[in-house]
Amino acid sequence: MITVLTPAYNRANTLDNLYYSLQQQTNNNFEWVIIDDGSTDDTSDKIKEYKIKSDFEIRTAFQANQGKPSAINHGCRLSKYDYILIVDSDDCLTNDAIEWVLKGIKEAEVEGIEYSGIGFRKSEFNGTLSGIAFDNLALDHALYLNATDASNLLKGEMAFCFKREFMLKTPFPLYAGEKFVPEGLIWTQITDFACVRFYINKVIYLYDYLDDGLTMNFKKQLKNNHKGFSEYYRNQFYRESDLLKKGKMLMRYIQCKYYGVMK
């Protein structure tokens, strides 16, 4: 079975979309673990409602506001199952998402190739695919890729369902006074253990850019979380083979260090 892990902070107005997408799954072999990261809105009331009417298991924990990385670490420890799929509180899944994750796990096990998880594509709620489409390939066309190679091939957002054992081995680093670390820092380390079986044409994850989201406030996040970002860019500098990308990583790293000095 799979743990769907959701860190939530003041997202009472968006959680319904995710809950309904989980209710409509074609396969219900999953639990939903929600870490309430110190919400001050009606998030806790929403979760109580879901627990009453849900036909799948929901488990929750509350923590003082520490940020998404801390909430993910907390949720990985709390999860019961061998695979963890992180879904943000303002996003949702396609109705066949769990079915496809389980399909990927089964196919990887049959092939007997060491793997760290299963990967898929993301698209916006309006259907716009994130990154490059491969229309000439079947939906079940899969490649074994590490996180950096997958990002360079697809050039878009990706959804990973990792083995819990690797998530526990590589928790997010936490920095005093900061609440965010780019997920790519951890995904690359996990795929150092083994590649992901990646379905390069199958979307299971739907998202949107909210005005108060991380993507829409990148510069602010960079300033407020310069330690976490600088570690990500340092790590990625050594992983990229393309000189232009190396240069971009180096410039971002210097920018983060500058913000640190200016604080």
C-alpha positions in Angstrom: 0.0 0.0 0.0 0.9 3.6 -0.5 1.0 6.6 1.9 -0.2 9.8 0.3 1.6 12.5 2.4 0.4 16.1 2.6 2.0 18.9 4.5 -0.7 21.5 5.1 -0.4 25.1 6.3 -3.5 27.3 6.2 -5.0 25.5 3.1 -8.5 24.9 4.3 -9.7 26.6 1.1 -7.9 24.1 -1.2 -7.9 20.8 0.7 -11.3 19.8 -0.6 -9.9 19.4 -4.2 -7.3 16.9 -2.9 -9.7 15.1 -0.7 -12.3 14.6 -3.5 -9.6 13.4 -5.9 -8.6 10.8 -3.3 -12.2 9.8 -2.8 -12.5 9.1 -6.5 -9.4 6.9 -6.9 -9.9 3.7 -8.9 -7.8 1.9 -6.3 -8.0 2.7 -2.6 -5.0 0.8 -1.4 -3.6 3.9 0.3 -3.6 5.9 3.5 -3.7 9.7 3.7 -1.3 11.2 6.2 -1.7 15.0 6.8 0.8 17.0 8.8 -0.9 20.2 9.9 2.1 22.6 10.1 0.6 25.0 12.6 -2.4 26.2 10.6 -4.5 29.0 12.1 -7.4 28.7 9.7 -10.1 25.9 9.5 -7.6 23.2 8.3 -8.1 21.1 11.4 -11.9 21.3 11.1 -11.7 20.2 7.5 -9.6 17.2 8.4 -12.1 16.2 11.1 -14.9 16.2 8.5 -12.8 14.1 6.1 -12.2 11.5 8.8 -15.9 11.1 9.5 -17.0 10.6 5.9 -13.9 9.1 4.2 -13.8 5.5 3.0 -10.0 5.4 3.2 -7.8 5.7 6.3 -6.7 9.2 7.3 -4.1 9.9 9.9 -3.0 13.3 11.1 -0.5 15.1 13.3 -0.1 18.7 14.3 3.1 20.5 14.8 4.1 24.1 15.4 4.8 25.9 12.2 8.2 24.8 11.0 7.8 24.6 7.2 7.2 22.0 4.6 10.6 20.1 5.0 10.0 19.5 8.7 6.4 18.4 7.9 7.6 16.0 5.3 10.1 14.5 7.7 7.4 14.2 10.3 5.0 12.5 7.9 7.6 10.0 6.7 8.2 8.9 10.2 4.4 8.6 10.8 3.6 6.8 7.6 2.9 3.0 7.8 3.5 1.9 4.2 6.5 1.1 2.0 5.9 3.9 -0.6 5.3 7.6 0.0 3.7 9.9 -2.6 3.9 13.6 -1.5 0.9 15.7 -2.7 0.8 19.4 -1.7 -2.3 20.7 0.0 -3.3 22.9 -3.0 -2.9 20.2 -5.6 -4.7 17.0 -6.4 -4.3 13.6 -8.2 -5.9 12.2 -11.3 -8.5 9.5 -10.5 -6.2 6.7 -11.7 -3.1 7.9 -9.9 -2.9 5.2 -7.2 -3.7 2.6 -9.7 -0.7 3.7 -11.9 1.7 3.9 -9.0 0.8 0.3 -8.0 1.2 -0.7 -11.7 4.6 0.8 -11.7 5.7 -0.9 -8.5 4.5 -4.3 -9.9 6.2 -3.9 -13.2 9.5 -2.8 -11.5 9.4 -5.8 -9.2 8.7 -8.2 -12.2 11.7 -6.7 -14.1 13.9 -7.2 -11.0 15.8 -3.9 -11.6 16.8 -2.0 -8.4 14.7 1.1 -8.1 14.1 3.9 -5.6 10.5 4.7 -6.6 8.1 5.4 -9.4 7.9 8.7 -11.4 5.2 10.5 -13.4 4.4 13.8 -15.1 2.5 16.8 -13.7 0.1 19.1 -15.5 -1.8 22.3 -14.5 -5.5 22.0 -13.7 -6.3 23.3 -17.1 -4.5 20.4 -18.8 -1.3 22.2 -19.7 1.5 19.6 -19.4 4.5 20.8 -17.4 7.5 20.3 -19.7 8.0 18.4 -23.0 5.4 16.0 -24.4 6.3 12.7 -26.0 3.2 12.1 -28.2 4.9 9.3 -30.1 5.3 7.2 -27.0 2.7 5.1 -25.2 1.4 6.1 -21.7 3.2 3.1 -20.2 6.5 3.8 -21.8 9.0 3.8 -18.9 12.7 4.6 -18.4 14.9 4.2 -15.4 16.3 7.7 -14.6 17.9 9.6 -11.8 16.3 12.9 -10.7 18.7 15.1 -12.6 18.4 13.2 -15.9 14.6 13.1 -15.6 14.5 16.9 -15.1 16.8 17.5 -18.0 14.8 15.2 -20.3 11.3 16.3 -19.4 12.1 20.0 -18.5 9.0 20.2 -16.2 7.5 19.4 -12.9 7.6 15.7 -11.8 5.7 13.6 -9.3 7.7 11.0 -7.4 6.5 8.1 -5.2 9.6 7.0 -3.3 10.3 4.0 -1.2 9.9 4.9 2.4 13.2 3.4 3.4 15.0 5.9 1.2 12.9 8.8 2.4 13.9 7.9 6.0 17.6 7.6 5.1 17.6 11.1 3.5 15.5 13.5 5.6 15.3 17.1 4.7 18.0 19.2 6.4 16.6 21.9 8.7 18.2 25.2 9.1 17.6 27.6 12.0 15.4 30.5 11.0 14.4 28.9 7.7 11.3 26.9 6.7 12.0 25.7 3.1 14.5 23.5 1.3 14.1 22.7 -2.4 12.8 19.1 -2.8 15.3 18.5 -5.6 18.1 18.4 -3.0 16.6 15.2 -1.5 15.3 13.7 -4.7 18.7 13.6 -6.2 20.2 12.0 -3.1 17.4 9.3 -3.1 18.1 8.5 -6.8 21.8 8.0 -5.9 20.6 4.8 -4.2 18.8 3.7 -7.4 17.0 5.2 -10.3 13.3 5.8 -10.5 11.1 3.9 -12.9 9.7 6.9 -14.8 6.6 7.0 -17.0 7.6 9.9 -19.1 4.2 10.4 -20.7 1.7 9.7 -17.9 0.2 12.5 -15.8 -1.0 11.6 -12.4 -0.6 15.0 -10.6 -2.5 18.3 -11.1 -1.4 21.6 -9.8 -1.8 25.4 -10.1 0.4 28.4 -9.2 -1.3 30.2 -6.3 -0.5 33.9 -5.6 0.8 32.9 -2.1 2.6 29.8 -3.3 6.3 29.1 -3.3 6.7 29.3 -7.1 5.0 32.7 -7.3 7.2 34.1 -4.5 10.6 32.6 -5.6 12.7 35.6 -4.9 11.2 36.1 -1.4 11.7 32.4 -0.7 15.3 32.6 -1.8 16.0 35.5 0.5 14.3 33.9 3.5 15.7 30.4 3.0 19.2 31.1 1.5 20.9 28.3 3.4 18.6 25.6 2.1 18.7 27.0 -1.4 22.5 27.4 -1.4 22.9 23.8 -0.4 20.6 22.8 -3.3 22.5 24.8 -5.9 25.8 23.6 -4.5 24.7 20.0 -4.8 23.2 20.5 -8.3 26.3 22.3 -9.6 28.3 19.0 -9.3 25.5 16.9 -10.8 24.9 18.9 -14.0 27.1 18.1 -17.0 26.0 21.0 -19.2 28.2 24.1 -18.7 25.4 26.5 -19.0 23.4 24.7 -16.3 26.5 24.6 -14.1 26.9 28.3 -14.6 23.2 28.9 -13.6 23.7 26.8 -10.4 26.8 28.7 -9.5 25.2 32.1 -10.0 22.2 31.1 -7.9 24.6 29.8 -5.2 26.4 33.1 -5.2 23.1 34.9 -5.0 22.1 32.9 -1.9 25.4 33.6 -0.2 24.9 37.3 -0.9 21.5 37.2 0.7 23.0 35.5 3.7 25.7 38.2 4.1 23.1 40.9 3.7 20.8 39.5 6.5 
